[in-house]
Amino acid sequence: MLYWAAAFFIIALIAGVMGFGGIAAASAGVAKVIFFIFLILFVLSLFSNAFRAR
């Protein structure tokens, strides 16, 4: 999932450099959403493993 967030971020950077503002904004938005989903799942995974170990 982190790979996809990075891929969309790179697409946003390339589109921004080439002047495609709409595509850059959309790709950056998708990258942000995917990154936050990754963070939420990562934290949930840490908590579940911490409670399972006890």
PyMOL Python script that loads the backbone (N, CA, C, O; Angstrom):
from pymol import cmd

cmd.read_pdbstr("""\
ATOM      1  N   MET A   1       0.827  -1.182   0.000  1.00  0.00           N
ATOM      2  CA  MET A   1       0.000   0.000   0.000  1.00  0.00           C
ATOM      3  C   MET A   1       0.873   1.248   0.000  1.00  0.00           C
ATOM      4  O   MET A   1       0.545   2.242  -0.648  1.00  0.00           O
ATOM      5  N   LEU A   2       1.968   1.194   0.717  1.00  0.00           N
ATOM      6  CA  LEU A   2       2.889   2.328   0.730  1.00  0.00           C
ATOM      7  C   LEU A   2       3.507   2.519  -0.652  1.00  0.00           C
ATOM      8  O   LEU A   2       3.813   3.643  -1.052  1.00  0.00           O
ATOM      9  N   TYR A   3       3.688   1.428  -1.371  1.00  0.00           N
ATOM     10  CA  TYR A   3       4.209   1.503  -2.738  1.00  0.00           C
ATOM     11  C   TYR A   3       3.265   2.300  -3.634  1.00  0.00           C
ATOM     12  O   TYR A   3       3.707   3.124  -4.435  1.00  0.00           O
ATOM     13  N   TRP A   4       1.958   2.050  -3.495  1.00  0.00           N
ATOM     14  CA  TRP A   4       0.983   2.758  -4.328  1.00  0.00           C
ATOM     15  C   TRP A   4       0.928   4.236  -3.984  1.00  0.00           C
ATOM     16  O   TRP A   4       0.765   5.074  -4.870  1.00  0.00           O
ATOM     17  N   ALA A   5       1.064   4.562  -2.705  1.00  0.00           N
ATOM     18  CA  ALA A   5       1.080   5.967  -2.300  1.00  0.00           C
ATOM     19  C   ALA A   5       2.285   6.673  -2.910  1.00  0.00           C
ATOM     20  O   ALA A   5       2.173   7.798  -3.396  1.00  0.00           O
ATOM     21  N   ALA A   6       3.427   6.012  -2.884  1.00  0.00           N
ATOM     22  CA  ALA A   6       4.633   6.607  -3.479  1.00  0.00           C
ATOM     23  C   ALA A   6       4.488   6.737  -4.991  1.00  0.00           C
ATOM     24  O   ALA A   6       4.939   7.723  -5.575  1.00  0.00           O
ATOM     25  N   ALA A   7       3.870   5.759  -5.623  1.00  0.00           N
ATOM     26  CA  ALA A   7       3.678   5.816  -7.074  1.00  0.00           C
ATOM     27  C   ALA A   7       2.779   6.985  -7.462  1.00  0.00           C
ATOM     28  O   ALA A   7       3.080   7.702  -8.416  1.00  0.00           O
ATOM     29  N   PHE A   8       1.684   7.187  -6.740  1.00  0.00           N
ATOM     30  CA  PHE A   8       0.795   8.316  -7.035  1.00  0.00           C
ATOM     31  C   PHE A   8       1.485   9.647  -6.751  1.00  0.00           C
ATOM     32  O   PHE A   8       1.246  10.632  -7.450  1.00  0.00           O
ATOM     33  N   PHE A   9       2.342   9.682  -5.727  1.00  0.00           N
ATOM     34  CA  PHE A   9       3.076  10.904  -5.427  1.00  0.00           C
ATOM     35  C   PHE A   9       4.036  11.245  -6.562  1.00  0.00           C
ATOM     36  O   PHE A   9       4.163  12.410  -6.942  1.00  0.00           O
ATOM     37  N   ILE A  10       4.707  10.243  -7.099  1.00  0.00           N
ATOM     38  CA  ILE A  10       5.623  10.467  -8.223  1.00  0.00           C
ATOM     39  C   ILE A  10       4.853  10.905  -9.461  1.00  0.00           C
ATOM     40  O   ILE A  10       5.314  11.774 -10.201  1.00  0.00           O
ATOM     41  N   ILE A  11       3.692  10.315  -9.692  1.00  0.00           N
ATOM     42  CA  ILE A  11       2.841  10.747 -10.816  1.00  0.00           C
ATOM     43  C   ILE A  11       2.435  12.196 -10.633  1.00  0.00           C
ATOM     44  O   ILE A  11       2.423  12.966 -11.593  1.00  0.00           O
ATOM     45  N   ALA A  12       2.099  12.580  -9.392  1.00  0.00           N
ATOM     46  CA  ALA A  12       1.714  13.967  -9.121  1.00  0.00           C
ATOM     47  C   ALA A  12       2.870  14.917  -9.370  1.00  0.00           C
ATOM     48  O   ALA A  12       2.677  16.003  -9.915  1.00  0.00           O
ATOM     49  N   LEU A  13       4.071  14.515  -8.974  1.00  0.00           N
ATOM     50  CA  LEU A  13       5.241  15.363  -9.216  1.00  0.00           C
ATOM     51  C   LEU A  13       5.511  15.542 -10.704  1.00  0.00           C
ATOM     52  O   LEU A  13       5.767  16.654 -11.164  1.00  0.00           O
ATOM     53  N   ILE A  14       5.454  14.463 -11.445  1.00  0.00           N
ATOM     54  CA  ILE A  14       5.711  14.534 -12.885  1.00  0.00           C
ATOM     55  C   ILE A  14       4.640  15.364 -13.578  1.00  0.00           C
ATOM     56  O   ILE A  14       4.948  16.176 -14.450  1.00  0.00           O
ATOM     57  N   ALA A  15       3.386  15.162 -13.195  1.00  0.00           N
ATOM     58  CA  ALA A  15       2.297  15.933 -13.805  1.00  0.00           C
ATOM     59  C   ALA A  15       2.410  17.408 -13.449  1.00  0.00           C
ATOM     60  O   ALA A  15       2.117  18.269 -14.279  1.00  0.00           O
ATOM     61  N   GLY A  16       2.828  17.706 -12.238  1.00  0.00           N
ATOM     62  CA  GLY A  16       3.004  19.096 -11.831  1.00  0.00           C
ATOM     63  C   GLY A  16       4.112  19.787 -12.597  1.00  0.00           C
ATOM     64  O   GLY A  16       3.976  20.952 -12.972  1.00  0.00           O
ATOM     65  N   VAL A  17       5.204  19.087 -12.834  1.00  0.00           N
ATOM     66  CA  VAL A  17       6.319  19.655 -13.593  1.00  0.00           C
ATOM     67  C   VAL A  17       5.908  19.902 -15.040  1.00  0.00           C
ATOM     68  O   VAL A  17       6.333  20.883 -15.650  1.00  0.00           O
ATOM     69  N   MET A  18       5.088  19.019 -15.585  1.00  0.00           N
ATOM     70  CA  MET A  18       4.660  19.172 -16.976  1.00  0.00           C
ATOM     71  C   MET A  18       3.507  20.152 -17.140  1.00  0.00           C
ATOM     72  O   MET A  18       3.124  20.465 -18.267  1.00  0.00           O
ATOM     73  N   GLY A  19       2.946  20.641 -16.038  1.00  0.00           N
ATOM     74  CA  GLY A  19       1.909  21.649 -16.127  1.00  0.00           C
ATOM     75  C   GLY A  19       0.486  21.136 -16.083  1.00  0.00           C
ATOM     76  O   GLY A  19      -0.448  21.894 -16.343  1.00  0.00           O
ATOM     77  N   PHE A  20       0.302  19.889 -15.764  1.00  0.00           N
ATOM     78  CA  PHE A  20      -1.041  19.327 -15.649  1.00  0.00           C
ATOM     79  C   PHE A  20      -1.500  19.450 -14.198  1.00  0.00           C
ATOM     80  O   PHE A  20      -1.377  18.507 -13.416  1.00  0.00           O
ATOM     81  N   GLY A  21      -2.027  20.616 -13.847  1.00  0.00           N
ATOM     82  CA  GLY A  21      -2.388  20.901 -12.466  1.00  0.00           C
ATOM     83  C   GLY A  21      -3.512  20.031 -11.940  1.00  0.00           C
ATOM     84  O   GLY A  21      -3.467  19.599 -10.788  1.00  0.00           O
ATOM     85  N   GLY A  22      -4.515  19.766 -12.756  1.00  0.00           N
ATOM     86  CA  GLY A  22      -5.644  18.955 -12.307  1.00  0.00           C
ATOM     87  C   GLY A  22      -5.249  17.527 -12.018  1.00  0.00           C
ATOM     88  O   GLY A  22      -5.650  16.953 -11.006  1.00  0.00           O
ATOM     89  N   ILE A  23      -4.465  16.960 -12.904  1.00  0.00           N
ATOM     90  CA  ILE A  23      -4.002  15.580 -12.703  1.00  0.00           C
ATOM     91  C   ILE A  23      -3.072  15.507 -11.505  1.00  0.00           C
ATOM     92  O   ILE A  23      -3.112  14.547 -10.736  1.00  0.00           O
ATOM     93  N   ALA A  24      -2.230  16.530 -11.349  1.00  0.00           N
ATOM     94  CA  ALA A  24      -1.300  16.555 -10.217  1.00  0.00           C
ATOM     95  C   ALA A  24      -2.062  16.633  -8.902  1.00  0.00           C
ATOM     96  O   ALA A  24      -1.727  15.933  -7.946  1.00  0.00           O
ATOM     97  N   ALA A  25      -3.080  17.478  -8.849  1.00  0.00           N
ATOM     98  CA  ALA A  25      -3.862  17.607  -7.618  1.00  0.00           C
ATOM     99  C   ALA A  25      -4.621  16.321  -7.310  1.00  0.00           C
ATOM    100  O   ALA A  25      -4.684  15.897  -6.156  1.00  0.00           O
ATOM    101  N   ALA A  26      -5.189  15.705  -8.327  1.00  0.00           N
ATOM    102  CA  ALA A  26      -5.925  14.457  -8.117  1.00  0.00           C
ATOM    103  C   ALA A  26      -4.988  13.347  -7.650  1.00  0.00           C
ATOM    104  O   ALA A  26      -5.327  12.604  -6.729  1.00  0.00           O
ATOM    105  N   SER A  27      -3.828  13.227  -8.264  1.00  0.00           N
ATOM    106  CA  SER A  27      -2.873  12.187  -7.871  1.00  0.00           C
ATOM    107  C   SER A  27      -2.348  12.424  -6.463  1.00  0.00           C
ATOM    108  O   SER A  27      -2.160  11.478  -5.698  1.00  0.00           O
ATOM    109  N   ALA A  28      -2.111  13.684  -6.122  1.00  0.00           N
ATOM    110  CA  ALA A  28      -1.640  13.987  -4.772  1.00  0.00           C
ATOM    111  C   ALA A  28      -2.725  13.663  -3.748  1.00  0.00           C
ATOM    112  O   ALA A  28      -2.423  13.170  -2.661  1.00  0.00           O
ATOM    113  N   GLY A  29      -3.974  13.934  -4.085  1.00  0.00           N
ATOM    114  CA  GLY A  29      -5.075  13.598  -3.184  1.00  0.00           C
ATOM    115  C   GLY A  29      -5.206  12.107  -2.968  1.00  0.00           C
ATOM    116  O   GLY A  29      -5.404  11.651  -1.842  1.00  0.00           O
ATOM    117  N   VAL A  30      -5.098  11.352  -4.037  1.00  0.00           N
ATOM    118  CA  VAL A  30      -5.173   9.887  -3.928  1.00  0.00           C
ATOM    119  C   VAL A  30      -3.993   9.364  -3.109  1.00  0.00           C
ATOM    120  O   VAL A  30      -4.159   8.472  -2.278  1.00  0.00           O
ATOM    121  N   ALA A  31      -2.810   9.914  -3.343  1.00  0.00           N
ATOM    122  CA  ALA A  31      -1.628   9.485  -2.586  1.00  0.00           C
ATOM    123  C   ALA A  31      -1.801   9.772  -1.102  1.00  0.00           C
ATOM    124  O   ALA A  31      -1.408   8.961  -0.263  1.00  0.00           O
ATOM    125  N   LYS A  32      -2.390  10.928  -0.768  1.00  0.00           N
ATOM    126  CA  LYS A  32      -2.629  11.274   0.628  1.00  0.00           C
ATOM    127  C   LYS A  32      -3.599  10.306   1.288  1.00  0.00           C
ATOM    128  O   LYS A  32      -3.367   9.853   2.409  1.00  0.00           O
ATOM    129  N   VAL A  33      -4.681   9.992   0.597  1.00  0.00           N
ATOM    130  CA  VAL A  33      -5.678   9.076   1.152  1.00  0.00           C
ATOM    131  C   VAL A  33      -5.076   7.692   1.367  1.00  0.00           C
ATOM    132  O   VAL A  33      -5.269   7.088   2.423  1.00  0.00           O
ATOM    133  N   ILE A  34      -4.357   7.194   0.385  1.00  0.00           N
ATOM    134  CA  ILE A  34      -3.746   5.866   0.509  1.00  0.00           C
ATOM    135  C   ILE A  34      -2.715   5.853   1.633  1.00  0.00           C
ATOM    136  O   ILE A  34      -2.611   4.869   2.365  1.00  0.00           O
ATOM    137  N   PHE A  35      -1.950   6.940   1.777  1.00  0.00           N
ATOM    138  CA  PHE A  35      -0.946   6.998   2.834  1.00  0.00           C
ATOM    139  C   PHE A  35      -1.601   6.984   4.212  1.00  0.00           C
ATOM    140  O   PHE A  35      -1.118   6.301   5.115  1.00  0.00           O
ATOM    141  N   PHE A  36      -2.697   7.730   4.387  1.00  0.00           N
ATOM    142  CA  PHE A  36      -3.366   7.739   5.685  1.00  0.00           C
ATOM    143  C   PHE A  36      -4.022   6.399   5.988  1.00  0.00           C
ATOM    144  O   PHE A  36      -4.047   5.976   7.143  1.00  0.00           O
ATOM    145  N   ILE A  37      -4.544   5.736   4.990  1.00  0.00           N
ATOM    146  CA  ILE A  37      -5.071   4.386   5.201  1.00  0.00           C
ATOM    147  C   ILE A  37      -3.950   3.446   5.629  1.00  0.00           C
ATOM    148  O   ILE A  37      -4.137   2.611   6.513  1.00  0.00           O
ATOM    149  N   PHE A  38      -2.777   3.585   4.994  1.00  0.00           N
ATOM    150  CA  PHE A  38      -1.620   2.787   5.381  1.00  0.00           C
ATOM    151  C   PHE A  38      -1.248   3.043   6.839  1.00  0.00           C
ATOM    152  O   PHE A  38      -0.983   2.104   7.590  1.00  0.00           O
ATOM    153  N   LEU A  39      -1.227   4.326   7.243  1.00  0.00           N
ATOM    154  CA  LEU A  39      -0.867   4.640   8.625  1.00  0.00           C
ATOM    155  C   LEU A  39      -1.857   4.044   9.620  1.00  0.00           C
ATOM    156  O   LEU A  39      -1.456   3.509  10.653  1.00  0.00           O
ATOM    157  N   ILE A  40      -3.135   4.135   9.312  1.00  0.00           N
ATOM    158  CA  ILE A  40      -4.159   3.586  10.209  1.00  0.00           C
ATOM    159  C   ILE A  40      -4.003   2.072  10.334  1.00  0.00           C
ATOM    160  O   ILE A  40      -4.052   1.533  11.439  1.00  0.00           O
ATOM    161  N   LEU A  41      -3.819   1.390   9.212  1.00  0.00           N
ATOM    162  CA  LEU A  41      -3.647  -0.061   9.250  1.00  0.00           C
ATOM    163  C   LEU A  41      -2.353  -0.459   9.958  1.00  0.00           C
ATOM    164  O   LEU A  41      -2.307  -1.481  10.642  1.00  0.00           O
ATOM    165  N   PHE A  42      -1.308   0.342   9.796  1.00  0.00           N
ATOM    166  CA  PHE A  42      -0.036   0.059  10.464  1.00  0.00           C
ATOM    167  C   PHE A  42      -0.177   0.167  11.979  1.00  0.00           C
ATOM    168  O   PHE A  42       0.306  -0.695  12.714  1.00  0.00           O
ATOM    169  N   VAL A  43      -0.837   1.225  12.443  1.00  0.00           N
ATOM    170  CA  VAL A  43      -1.035   1.409  13.882  1.00  0.00           C
ATOM    171  C   VAL A  43      -1.929   0.301  14.442  1.00  0.00           C
ATOM    172  O   VAL A  43      -1.653  -0.226  15.520  1.00  0.00           O
ATOM    173  N   LEU A  44      -2.984  -0.054  13.730  1.00  0.00           N
ATOM    174  CA  LEU A  44      -3.835  -1.155  14.179  1.00  0.00           C
ATOM    175  C   LEU A  44      -3.063  -2.466  14.258  1.00  0.00           C
ATOM    176  O   LEU A  44      -3.273  -3.265  15.170  1.00  0.00           O
ATOM    177  N   SER A  45      -2.178  -2.680  13.306  1.00  0.00           N
ATOM    178  CA  SER A  45      -1.356  -3.885  13.321  1.00  0.00           C
ATOM    179  C   SER A  45      -0.408  -3.900  14.523  1.00  0.00           C
ATOM    180  O   SER A  45      -0.215  -4.937  15.159  1.00  0.00           O
ATOM    181  N   LEU A  46       0.177  -2.748  14.824  1.00  0.00           N
ATOM    182  CA  LEU A  46       1.057  -2.672  15.993  1.00  0.00           C
ATOM    183  C   LEU A  46       0.302  -2.967  17.281  1.00  0.00           C
ATOM    184  O   LEU A  46       0.790  -3.713  18.131  1.00  0.00           O
ATOM    185  N   PHE A  47      -0.890  -2.385  17.433  1.00  0.00           N
ATOM    186  CA  PHE A  47      -1.675  -2.621  18.632  1.00  0.00           C
ATOM    187  C   PHE A  47      -2.132  -4.067  18.738  1.00  0.00           C
ATOM    188  O   PHE A  47      -2.104  -4.647  19.823  1.00  0.00           O
ATOM    189  N   SER A  48      -2.546  -4.645  17.641  1.00  0.00           N
ATOM    190  CA  SER A  48      -3.019  -6.023  17.700  1.00  0.00           C
ATOM    191  C   SER A  48      -1.885  -6.975  18.036  1.00  0.00           C
ATOM    192  O   SER A  48      -2.089  -7.941  18.772  1.00  0.00           O
ATOM    193  N   ASN A  49      -0.703  -6.721  17.514  1.00  0.00           N
ATOM    194  CA  ASN A  49       0.439  -7.581  17.845  1.00  0.00           C
ATOM    195  C   ASN A  49       0.894  -7.379  19.287  1.00  0.00           C
ATOM    196  O   ASN A  49       1.348  -8.325  19.930  1.00  0.00           O
ATOM    197  N   ALA A  50       0.777  -6.164  19.794  1.00  0.00           N
ATOM    198  CA  ALA A  50       1.184  -5.915  21.179  1.00  0.00           C
ATOM    199  C   ALA A  50       0.242  -6.617  22.154  1.00  0.00           C
ATOM    200  O   ALA A  50       0.695  -7.163  23.160  1.00  0.00           O
ATOM    201  N   PHE A  51      -1.054  -6.612  21.872  1.00  0.00           N
ATOM    202  CA  PHE A  51      -2.005  -7.264  22.755  1.00  0.00           C
ATOM    203  C   PHE A  51      -1.992  -8.783  22.611  1.00  0.00           C
ATOM    204  O   PHE A  51      -2.292  -9.502  23.564  1.00  0.00           O
ATOM    205  N   ARG A  52      -1.647  -9.269  21.429  1.00  0.00           N
ATOM    206  CA  ARG A  52      -1.603 -10.704  21.200  1.00  0.00           C
ATOM    207  C   ARG A  52      -0.381 -11.318  21.906  1.00  0.00           C
ATOM    208  O   ARG A  52      -0.436 -12.471  22.333  1.00  0.00           O
ATOM    209  N   ALA A  53       0.691 -10.579  22.027  1.00  0.00           N
ATOM    210  CA  ALA A  53       1.918 -11.096  22.634  1.00  0.00           C
ATOM    211  C   ALA A  53       1.754 -11.342  24.121  1.00  0.00           C
ATOM    212  O   ALA A  53       2.466 -12.170  24.689  1.00  0.00           O
ATOM    213  N   ARG A  54       0.834 -10.644  24.762  1.00  0.00           N
ATOM    214  CA  ARG A  54       0.659 -10.793  26.221  1.00  0.00           C
ATOM    215  C   ARG A  54      -0.129 -11.986  26.595  1.00  0.00           C
ATOM    216  O   ARG A  54      -0.351 -12.231  27.781  1.00  0.00           O
TER     217      ARG A  54
END
""", "prot")
cmd.dss("prot")
cmd.show_as("cartoon", "prot")
cmd.util.cbc("prot")
cmd.orient("prot")
